Amino acid sequence: MNERRREREPATQETDPEYDKAPRGPSASAQTINPEALYRLIAVAAYYRAERRGFEPGSELEDWLNAEAEVLTEASSGKGLSS
């Protein structure tokens, strides 16, 4: 049973020499953004996208998803975000 437990344990620096090379998810700057502030930034960006297209109905989801991608890219690139 001990061998099975070892297999299930997550890799650590001591157990896996490749540990430091593995991606860890979003950058530290993206992880430190307050979720409520992030939501507001996406909402504002989506609003401006809708405004540019004349608020025609039917593209709200596309506006939101594009705004979300834009905001998250800026956050993870380290450029910082202005609110």
Long-range contacts (C-beta under 8 A, 24 or more apart in sequence): 26-72, 26-75, 26-76, 27-75, 27-76, 27-77, 27-78, 29-75, 29-76, 29-78, 29-80, 30-72, 30-75, 30-76, 33-75, 33-81, 37-83, 38-71, 38-75, 40-83, 41-71, 41-81, 41-83, 42-67, 42-68, 42-71, 43-67, 45-70, 45-71
